[in-house]
Amino acid sequence: MTIPTHPQTERLDFQAEIKQLLDIVARSLYADNEVFARELVSNASDALEKLRHLQLTEHEVYEQDAPLQINVTTDPTAKTLTIEDSGVGLTRDELIANLGTIAHSGSKAFLEGLHADAAKPDHLIGQFGVGFYSAFMVAKSVTVYTRSWRPNEPGYVWASDGTGSYTIAEADNERRGARIVIELRDDCSDFASDWKIRDVLERHSVFVSFPIYLNGDRINTVEALWLRQKSEITDEQYAEFYRFQGHAYDTPRLRLHFAADAPLSLHTLLFVPETNPEKVGLPHGETGVALYSRRVLIDARPKDLLPNWLRFLRGVVDSEDIPLNLSREATQDRALVAKLKSLLTVRVLRFLDETASRQPQEYEAFYREFAQYIKEGAATDFSQRESLSKLLRYESSSTAPGTLTSFNDYVARMKPGQSEIYYLIGPSRRALESGPYLEGLRAHGFEVLFCFEPVDEYVMSNIINFAEKRIIAADHANVQLPSASTEAPAENEGANPDQPATESMDGLIAWLREMLGERVTEVVVSDRLVDSPVLAISTDRLTSPNVRRMMRAMNRAEGQAAVRVKLEINPRHRVIQRLDGARTTEPETAALIAQQLLDNALLSAGLLDDPAAMVARLNQILTHI
């Protein structure tokens, strides 16, 4: 393209540093050259917004009835891209002030700032309006045809190839607004293709409030619903927006639509999808919440906008208060972004808590699908741990199978004087209810939460407390139950009524310690067994049942040290009483039974790594029948 000339054409020089500045802006400040289209469309939208305001405040506006819209035209043959608006336009002085300098701030000061703080340029970001110059990332030359909204102003044409000077001349028959014609470099000629520029605009500028036409076809037909009142939007409109913005095909399970003025100006529309793809083994997802500023996309997948455990959310966050860098691709103020993150996180947690209270069935359906994220947050996000703990749900010994309960409900049902919240981890409710660790607590009327996933041990060990109640595993060595003198448990089926349970077991305990050797750390009389003869307690976190199950799942059990446990015995149980007698009358058989009882306890605890020896011993015991 030849830069147009006119009998009255003026050739003016940019400021002394402008060539260097143009090189920095056009080739260094932007990570992707396609953002030039976004910048120019955003500038056009700003010009239209100013014109709309002037139409309300000024008596005379040139071409008052011209439609407020943006027209984008591609010409692959000429390798040109044209972006035109019907906004406020520019006078000659405004052309020099706005296109001959850098947003009135002075290029020299800008360059000095970059040089002084090269390692930390973020504090300069957002101080200079240089979006127009991004056109030189792709252009051989840029020509601007413009006419001001002022009735008596002529039209002008501004042109430059970005090498250090520009021209200005009057132009006849120009419409109000600005028409930017970009002659593309050969290596950027694909931006003169309809498909290429359509893709860019649909990703970055689809929610601009003014109509955008590309070669005559309107491309922004979806409304920015997050800026409208909730009462004006139907469920179907919400669903359509969710599918469009999230590239989804389902219907959102939940939605959160809110606006805030303080401490930040914020418009937010968030959705919870119907299903959780990670639940069925798909890769770890990325955030699906996009960051906008005044309807213009800043980052489709911002990493610091929400905590990682909220990555299941989809939607839009639009904030005018986020200062942006020159390319609108990174935020300037990390502290402000942290404040935005905290504000959003607290609001989402409040929304989930309100849903749990007002719509318990809907919340339970959500939790069954997305529980892993709530658990992840409760275990890792210390700042929100209390709020996240309230959202956790588990089955318990006081609820019917399949029914979930919360920590709040558990605490409300606690017995007077109870200071601990008990839980058990196992593969199923049936396994936990048939194991020895529940029976003593149940006999004393204590409720126990049932956890069926390996991550639950990590979650519980990180929460530690809830409502000033300590959270403790029911199979932990430190569980203390009321003494028989204060609260006796019910009779057990295996008890021998002819022999008092209080009879000393010192002899049997000493014998068991000798027989079991290094396999046990100690043998004691249990205060929590009712129906079972023995139970094993792991005193080492690294040898807990859940940890060892995970090690086996990762094929790392081989070479792992043999587990040593604390063995508790039930002196009321017939098996223990008969073993006490058999250790003197049938010492060989008694020794086999002692080892078998320990293996039985390890099996119930999930601590038996290799059952082969146990099976062989069991067969040997059967020969004595």
C-alpha positions, 0 to 999 in steps of 0.5 A, a space after each residue: 500500500 502506498 501511504 496517501 498524500 494530499 496537497 496539504 499533506 504534513 510530514 511530522 516526526 515522532 518524538 525522538 525515542 518513538 522508533 525505539 518505543 514502537 519496536 518495544 511495543 510492537 514486538 516485545 510487549 505482546 506474547 502473541 501478535 493476534 492481540 492487535 485485533 483485540 486492541 483495535 476493536 477495544 479502542 473502537 468500542 471505547 470510541 463508540 461508548 464516548 460517542 454514546 455519552 456525547 449524544 446525551 450531553 451535546 446539542 450537536 453531533 455530526 451524523 447523529 443518527 449513524 448506527 453505533 457499530 464496528 465493521 471489520 473487513 478483510 482483503 486477502 488479495 490486497 493483504 489488508 485488514 480494515 477496522 472501522 467504527 462510528 465513534 467520536 473520531 479524531 481532530 488534527 490535534 487529537 491525531 497528533 496528541 494520541 497517535 504521535 505520542 504515547 497517551 500524553 505520557 511521553 515516550 522518554 519517561 516510558 523508556 526510562 521507566 522500562 530501563 530503570 525497572 527492567 526486572 520489575 516492569 509490572 508497576 509501569 503496566 497500564 500507564 500508557 495507552 499503546 494498544 493502537 501501536 500493536 498494529 505494527 506487530 503485523 503491519 507494513 503500514 497503517 493508515 487511519 481515516 477519521 472524522 470528529 463528532 464535532 460538526 465543523 471539523 474536516 476529515 483527516 488521514 493519518 499514515 505511517 510505516 512505523 519507521 519514525 515519522 507519520 503524515 497527516 492530511 485532510 480527507 474529503 467525504 469521511 464518515 464520523 469515526 475512524 477507519 484503520 487500514 492495515 497493510 499486512 506483512 507477508 508473514 502475517 498475511 493470514 490475518 487478511 483471511 476471514 477465518 483467521 480474524 473471525 477466530 481471534 474476534 470470537 475468542 477475545 471480543 465476542 462480548 463487546 457491547 456494540 455490534 461487530 460485523 466481519 465482512 457483513 456478518 455479525 459475530 457477537 450475538 451472545 450477550 454478556 449475561 454477567 452484566 445483566 440483572 438476574 431477574 431478567 435472565 431465564 434458565 435457558 439463557 443461562 444454560 445457553 451462555 454456559 454451553 457457549 462460554 464453556 464449550 460444553 454440551 450439558 446443563 449446568 448443575 448450579 450457578 452463582 451470579 453476583 455483582 459487587 462494588 466493594 472492595 472491588 468492582 466485580 461482575 461474576 457468573 459461575 457455573 458448576 457442570 453436570 459431571 466431573 470429568 476427573 471422576 472418570 479418570 480424565 486428566 487434571 483439569 485447568 480453570 474454566 473461569 475467564 477473566 474479562 475487563 469491561 467485556 474484553 477478554 484478558 485471559 481465558 485461563 488465568 492461573 491465579 484467579 481462583 484456588 486450584 481446588 475450584 478448577 471445576 468451575 466454569 464462567 466469567 469474572 469481569 472487573 474494571 479494577 484490575 490494572 492491566 499491562 500494555 498488552 492486557 495479558 498480565 495483571 499489574 498488582 499482585 496484591 490486588 489479584 490476591 484480594 480478588 482471589 480471596 473475594 471470589 473464593 469466600 463468595 463461592 464457599 458462602 454460595 455452597 454453604 447456602 445451597 447446602 442449607 436451603 437445598 440439601 438434596 441439590 447440594 448432596 447431588 453436587 457433593 457426590 459428584 465433586 467431593 474430591 475438590 472440597 476434600 482437596 481444599 479442606 486438606 490444603 487450603 489453610 485459610 479456608 479450612 473451617 468453611 470447607 470443613 463445613 461442606 464435607 459429608 460422610 456416612 456415619 454409624 448413626 445414619 442409614 446406609 447411603 445417607 450423608 451427614 456433616 460435621 455440624 450435624 455430628 457435633 449436634 448429636 454428640 453425647 454430653 462431655 464428648 470431646 472428640 469426633 471419631 472416624 474410620 477409614 475402610 473400603 466399605 461400610 460393611 467392612 467397617 461395621 464388621 471390624 473390631 474398631 467400631 464395636 466399643 464406640 458403638 457400645 458406649 453410644 459414640 457416633 463414628 464417621 465412615 470414610 471410604 476413600 484413601 484421601 480421607 485420611 489425609 483430609 482428616 489429619 489436616 483438618 485436626 479440629 472442628 468446632 473445638 472438637 478433636 478429630 481422631 481415627 477410631 483405630 488410633 492408639 490414643 482413643 480413650 473410652 469411658 471406664 467400666 465403672 462409669 459406663 459399661 458396654 452391653 454384653 457381647 456374644 463371645 463373652 463367657 458369663 462363668 468367668 469374670 472379665 476382671 480376672 487378671 490377664 497378666 500371665 497371658 499378656 506376658 506369654 503373648 509378648 514372648 510368643 509374638 516377639 518383634 511383631 508387637 510393640 505391646 499387648 494390653 487389655 482392651 477397653 473398646 472390644 465387645 464382640 471381637 477377641 483382639 484388635 491391632 493398633 498401628 502406632 506409626 502413621 507411616 504404617 497406617 492401614 491406608 498408607 500401606 494400602 496406597 503403597 500396595 496400589 503403587 507396587 511399593 509394598 515389596 521391601 517395606 518393613 514388617 508392621 509392628 502393632 499394639 495388640 489389644 485383647 478382650 478378656 471377656 471373650 471365650 477365645 481369649 479365655 480358652 487361649 489362656 488355659 491352652 497355653 499350659 495344657 496345649 502349648 504348641 496349639 496355643 502358639 499357633 492360635 496366638 499367631 493366628 489371632 494376630 494375623 486376624 487382627 492385622 487382616 481386619 486392620 488392613 495391615 496384613 501384606 501377605 496372607 500366605 503364611 496365615 493360610 498355611 498356619 490356619 491349615 495347620 490349626 485345622 489338623 488339631 481339630 
